[in-house]
Amino acid sequence: MRFGGRTAFVTGAAIGFGRAFARALDEGASVAIVDIDVDMAERTAAELVSDGGQAIAVDCVRSATTEDAGP
């Protein structure tokens, strides 16, 4: 367990490089699969869990800009 006891928050983790990175971190870490495509994020998280890991899918929707945040 290279990452035992650690938590990883990986953005863009549903597909591509983000997914590969999340799978690599699954060696003991609890992984949050964060993506705007929540369906694919849930699939990726389910794969990690079925392989014995700990993972959750997190819906990441950009709903505000920095201009909306105020001063």
Secondary structure by P-SEA (a helix, b strand, c coil): cccccbbbbbccccccaaaaaaaaacccccccccccaaaaaaaaaaaaaaabbbbbbbbbbbccccccccc
